[in-house]
Amino acid sequence: ADTAKALLSKFGSPERVLAAPVAALENIPGVGFDTAVRLSLAHSTVVRALSGSGTARKTSSNPAKNAEHLLSGRISALSSESFAYVFADEKNNLSKVFAVRGEASAEISVSSGEIIENAAYLGAHTVFAAHNHPDGGAVSQRDIESTSVLRERLAAFSIKLEEHFVFSRGTAETKAKTYYIIRDYIDIAK
């Protein structure tokens, strides 16, 4: 009851509560990450059902390769570290690319609620994530840990993080390279 009162006091109406971003909902005492995402999912599901929108683009039978190509084209050459993601539905159709500028590893945990909201809105079941290393760096322990956190958060809502690509720009000493965090760092450890 206290949480409901706090939500209504902050947002003014049930409609505004449901339309509020996950980050804003999480700041209300008694509302944790899971509750905030569930409230947002309820809103996204209703909006999607009423609008009948579908933004998927047809792809071939290899959504991972297509996602890698789309995401690489969006962020691999950027001079600041950035994070982006794309969704696939049950028919392997990819959505548009969603990009988040900023320090990538920190953004992953902050934006997991947004990713879940967008997945629900688009009816997606799979996520491909990516970030770049403009300095030419390889995968860090922080990259691996933040990917594991994101994967767990998505799995709680039956959304699979299929792969997290890291596009290393390369330097004078090293050539550009794509790393596969889940395939080469997380799943191989199991």
Solvent accessible surface area in square Angstrom, and as a share of the most:
residue,aa,sasa,rsa
1,A,108,0.83
2,D,117,0.61
3,T,44,0.26
4,A,53,0.41
5,K,138,0.58
6,A,32,0.25
7,L,18,0.09
8,L,80,0.40
9,S,96,0.62
10,K,127,0.54
11,F,31,0.13
12,G,54,0.51
13,S,28,0.18
14,P,83,0.52
15,E,121,0.54
16,R,160,0.58
17,V,10,0.06
18,L,59,0.29
19,A,59,0.46
20,A,7,0.05
21,P,83,0.52
22,V,9,0.05
23,A,62,0.48
24,A,27,0.21
25,L,0,0.00
26,E,66,0.30
27,N,122,0.62
28,I,15,0.08
29,P,109,0.68
30,G,69,0.66
31,V,8,0.04
32,G,41,0.39
33,F,30,0.12
34,D,70,0.36
35,T,63,0.37
36,A,0,0.00
37,V,0,0.00
38,R,133,0.49
39,L,42,0.21
40,S,3,0.02
41,L,32,0.16
42,A,48,0.37
43,H,61,0.27
44,S,10,0.07
45,T,77,0.45
46,V,85,0.49
47,V,54,0.31
48,R,89,0.32
49,A,79,0.61
50,L,149,0.74
51,S,64,0.42
52,G,65,0.63
53,S,41,0.26
54,G,71,0.68
55,T,71,0.41
56,A,54,0.42
57,R,108,0.39
58,K,168,0.71
59,T,39,0.23
60,S,70,0.45
61,S,106,0.68
62,N,76,0.39
63,P,21,0.13
64,A,40,0.31
65,K,116,0.49
66,N,41,0.21
67,A,0,0.00
68,E,24,0.11
69,H,141,0.63
70,L,42,0.21
71,L,0,0.00
72,S,32,0.21
73,G,71,0.68
74,R,121,0.44
75,I,1,0.00
76,S,32,0.21
77,A,77,0.60
78,L,49,0.24
79,S,90,0.58
80,S,48,0.31
81,E,47,0.21
82,S,0,0.00
83,F,0,0.00
84,A,0,0.00
85,Y,0,0.00
86,V,0,0.00
87,F,2,0.01
88,A,3,0.02
89,D,29,0.15
90,E,123,0.55
91,K,143,0.61
92,N,58,0.30
93,N,17,0.09
94,L,1,0.01
95,S,5,0.03
96,K,105,0.44
97,V,16,0.09
98,F,35,0.14
99,A,42,0.33
100,V,25,0.15
101,R,146,0.53
102,G,29,0.28
103,E,77,0.35
104,A,0,0.00
105,S,7,0.05
106,A,43,0.33
107,E,42,0.19
108,I,0,0.00
109,S,46,0.30
110,V,108,0.62
111,S,6,0.04
112,S,0,0.00
113,G,1,0.01
114,E,73,0.33
115,I,0,0.00
116,I,0,0.00
117,E,39,0.18
118,N,31,0.16
119,A,0,0.00
120,A,23,0.18
121,Y,69,0.26
122,L,33,0.17
123,G,18,0.17
124,A,10,0.08
125,H,94,0.42
126,T,25,0.14
127,V,0,0.00
128,F,2,0.01
129,A,0,0.00
130,A,0,0.00
131,H,0,0.00
132,N,0,0.00
133,H,17,0.08
134,P,30,0.19
135,D,107,0.55
136,G,15,0.14
137,G,27,0.26
138,A,57,0.45
139,V,22,0.12
140,S,50,0.32
141,Q,113,0.50
142,R,128,0.47
143,D,3,0.01
144,I,32,0.16
145,E,96,0.43
146,S,14,0.09
147,T,0,0.00
148,S,35,0.23
149,V,63,0.36
150,L,0,0.00
151,R,52,0.19
152,E,122,0.55
153,R,72,0.26
154,L,0,0.00
155,A,64,0.50
156,A,64,0.50
157,F,31,0.13
158,S,98,0.63
159,I,11,0.05
160,K,107,0.45
161,L,1,0.00
162,E,63,0.28
163,E,13,0.06
164,H,0,0.00
165,F,3,0.01
166,V,0,0.00
167,F,6,0.02
168,S,6,0.04
169,R,107,0.39
170,G,16,0.15
171,T,60,0.35
172,A,107,0.83
173,E,149,0.67
174,T,75,0.44
175,K,177,0.75
176,A,64,0.50
177,K,107,0.45
178,T,38,0.22
179,Y,34,0.13
180,Y,38,0.15
181,I,0,0.00
182,I,5,0.03
183,R,137,0.50
184,D,59,0.31
185,Y,76,0.29
186,I,20,0.10
187,D,61,0.31
188,I,129,0.66
189,A,85,0.66
190,K,181,0.77
